[in-house]
Amino acid sequence: MNAHPLPGTEPRLCLPPDAPVRRVANRLPPGTCDTHAHVFGPVARFPLDPGRGYTPSPVTIIDYRRVMDAYGIERAVLVHPSVYGFDNSVLFEALETMPKRLRGVAVISPKAPETLFAWAHRLGVRGLRINPRNPAGLTMKDFSAVAERIKPFGWHIQLQVDIEDFSDLGSVVVAADVPVIIDHFGFPDLARGPDGRAFGELVALAAAGKCIVKMSAPYRVAPDRYTALKPFVERLVDRAPASLIWALDWPHTECFEAVPDDGAILDLVWDWLPWEELRRQVLVDTPRRLFFADGEPDSTKASGSKA
């Protein structure tokens, strides 16, 4: 689902997400952290990047808070969407609304001044996103420079790549010397099965504690057949349970024909993580260690200058 529009064409408008429905059965466990969500602001205040791959439906932090309350999400990680390029204004503003419950993953140039990195950290940013699947952001050419800039802050690199096309993933991750999170299972080729070269390497890296795998966006990896992901999930749970996190991937950007059902995605949690101790590890403990270990950020009281 790469979002690279044809030259001269307008980026397609995403469908809006369904309104959240309060969960009674299979409500997410206390302390659950959703590690991947996006919010957007009014275009008049927050212009979209002309090089973007899609046009989002307007959903704000107020809308996402309703999602959190409906599904039992206690904490969340807001990920800077590619449609804003290097302008993190929407993310930064949203983080200030719930400093105890939110953390962020930004897109900041490795050439940016130190004051911007420090300011982002005070607001709750704990990682930078490299997403070659979408235009208008950091690329793999920036990887080494990004790793050097974030190391003093203890941040991670969030990497959204197709592992099938990334033959040197292992060497890149090991050389990074910072935590690396792989989005959406790494987009494995389901036809190759969990024993395929690329997914096997990902599992080995996760089992060795060299990367974290995000269990998220099944509709991007296995459209209309979530059950096809089960063998991949079982392999990760068996080999690398301490290196897994989970995300809803709301508001499901780049969906133009149909919007995934949140309820079906949430029900997968009990299928993927069938016992309570495992659910706590993946949904609560590991994301707390990655994103919330240093307590509440200093937020607006010490924001200082962006530049």
N, C-alpha and C positions, 0 to 999 in steps of 0.2 A: 504494500500500500504506500509506495513512495509518492511524495507530494511534490512533483516537479512539473508545473504546468507547461504546456507547449508555448513556445515563443509567440507573443502577440495575443495570448488568450488570458482572460480574467480568471484568477483563482476561484475554484468552486466554493459555494457556500455550504457549510456543514449543516446537517440537520440538528435541531436542538435536542438535548437529552430529555428523556421522559421525566415527569415530575416524580420525586421520591415518594415511596409508599412506606409508611412505618412498619418495621419488621417486628413481628411478635415471635414467631417460630424462627429458630436459627438466627437469632440476633447476635451480632458479633460480640465476642467476649470483652469484658471490661479491660480497658487499656489498649484496645486495638489501634494500630497506626496504619492508615492508608498512605503508602509511600509514593503515590504518583497521582496528582490531580492538577488540573489547569484552571485558571480563572482569567477572565478578560475584562477590559474596561470599556467605557463608552469611547467610540472612535473619535469623537470630538476632542476628548482629553488625551487619549492614548492612540495616536495614529498607527496603523498597521504598516509593516515593512512592505514596500512595493515589490520586493523580490520573494515574498512569501509563497508557500506552496498551496495554501487554502485560506478561506475566509471563515473565521469562527462565528458561531451563533453567540450572541452576547449573554454570557453567564458570569456572574460576579461572585465575590467571596460571600455575599449574603445568600446567594443561591446554594453555594457549596456547603455553607453552615447548615442549611436545611437537610442536605444529604447526610452530613455527619450525624445530626440529631436523629434522623429517621432510621439509620442503619446501625447506630451504636458505635460510630467511629469517634474515638476519644481524642486522637492526635492525627496529624496529617503532614505530609510533605508536599508543598506546592512547587511544581516544576515549571520553570520559565518556558513558555511556548515559543516555537520557532517564528511565529508570525510577527514577533516584535524585534527580531534581529538581536542587537546588543542593548536595546533599551529595556531595562529591568524595572521600570517605574511601576507597572501594575503589580508585579510580584512584591516589590518592596512595600508598597502601600498596603497590600493584603496582609503581609506578615505582621504589620503593626496592629492589626485588629484583634489578634488572638495570640499574643506572644508566648503564652504558656502551652498552647495547643498546636502551634504551627512552626514548621521549619521550611527552608527553601533550598532549591537548586537553581542556580542562576546561569546566565551566559555572559561572561565578562571576558573581554580581550586580555590575553596575557601581557599586552603592552599597556594596560590601564594602570593608573597611579595606585600606589599602595593604599592611599586613603580610601579609595573606592572599595578595595577588598576588605579593609578594616571596617568600614561603615556597613557593608553587606553582612559581615560576620556579626556585628552588634545587632542587626535586625533579625538574625536567625538563619542566614544562609550557611549551609554546611556542605555544599558541593557545587561543581560546575558541570554543565551538560555538553557533551559532544554528540552531535546527532547528524551523521552524514546522510541519513535517509531523508532529511528535509533541508531545503535551502535556507540561507540567511542566518547562519550561525557559525559556531566553531566547527572545524574539520579535523580529521586525523593528523593533518600537518601541524596542528596546534598542540597535539597531545603532550609532547615533551615539555614545551614551554609552560603549558597549563599545569602540569604536574609540579614543576618547580615553584610556580607562583602560589599554589595552594598548600604546599607542604607545611609552611610555618603555622597555618591556621588549623591543621588537622582535618581538612576537607577531603572529600572523595571526588573521583571522576565518575559521572554517570554516562554510560556509553550505550547508545542505541545503534546497533549494527546488525547486519545479517551475518551470522557466524559462518554460514556456508561459503561466503565470499571473503572471509577474513582468515586466511591460512596462517598468519603469524600472530593470532590473538594471544597465544600463550606467552610468547617472548615479549610482546608489548605490555601485557598485564604485569608480568614479573618484573620488567625493567622500570615500571612506573614508580615504585616505592611509595605509592599512596593507595588507599583502598579504591577498588574499581567495582562499580555496580553495573551489571548487564541487564538492560531493559527487556521485558516481554519474552523471557526464555531464550533470548538471542535469535528469535525467529528461525528455529530449526526447520529443516526439510522433513516433514512428517513421513514422506515416502521412504526415507533412509532409516527410519526407526531410531530408537535411543542408542543403538550401537554404531550409528554413523560417525564418521571421523570428527566432524565439527562439534556435534553435541557431546560425544565422548570426551573430547578435549575440554569442553566447558565444564562437564561434571568433574573431571579430574582436577581442574583448577579450583573449583568450588570446594571439593573435598579436601584439598590441601590448604584451604583458607586463603587462596590467592585472589578470589573475587567473590562477590555476592550476586546471586541470581534473583531477579525480580519475577515473581509468579504473578503475571498480569496480562491483560488484554488477550484473552483466549480467542476472541473474535478476529484479531489481527493474525493470529498464528494458525488457527483451525476454524475458519468461518463455517458456521452451520453444523459443525461436528466436534463439539468440545470433547467428546469421549476419545477422540483420536489423540488428545494430549495426555491421557492418563498414563501410558507407559513412560513417557518422558518425566512426568511428575513423580511417578513411583521411583524412578532411577535417582532423581535428585533427593527425594526424601530418604531413600535408603543410604545414599553415599554422602550427602552433604546437608543434613538438616540444620546445622548451625550457620549455614551460609545462604539461607533463604529469607526473603521478605515478600510481602504481598501488597498488591495495589488494585484498586477498582478501575483506574484509568479514566475517571470521570473528567469531562463530559463527553468522552468518546469522540474526539476530533477525527476528521477525515472520514466520517460516515455520511455518505451522500444519498444512499438509497434506502437504508433502514438503520435504526438505532438499536444497539444491543439492549437486552432486558437486564437491568441491574439485578433483579431477583435471581435470574438464572446464574449470573456471575457470582453472586453472594452464596448461592447454594453449593457452588463448587468448592467453597472453603471446607465444608464438612466432608466432601468426597476426597479432596486432595489431602486434607489434614485430619484423619479420622479419629485421632485421640487427643484428649484435652491438653496434655503436656506438650505435644507437638504444636498445637494451635497457639499455645501461649508463647512458645519459643519463636515461631515465625511471625505472629501478629503483634506481639508485645515486646518480648525481651530483646531480640536482635535489632529491630528498628530503634528501640530506646537507646541501645548502645551506640548505634551509628549516628543518630540525629539529636538525641536529647541528653547525652551523658553529662554535659557541662551545665545543665540546669537552664534557667530562663535567661534569654538574651537581654542585653541592656536596652534594647529597642530605642524608643523615641527620646528617652532622657539623655542618651549619649550619642544621638545620631550623627551630629557634626555635619560636615560637608560631604557631598557626593563626589566632588572632584578631587 
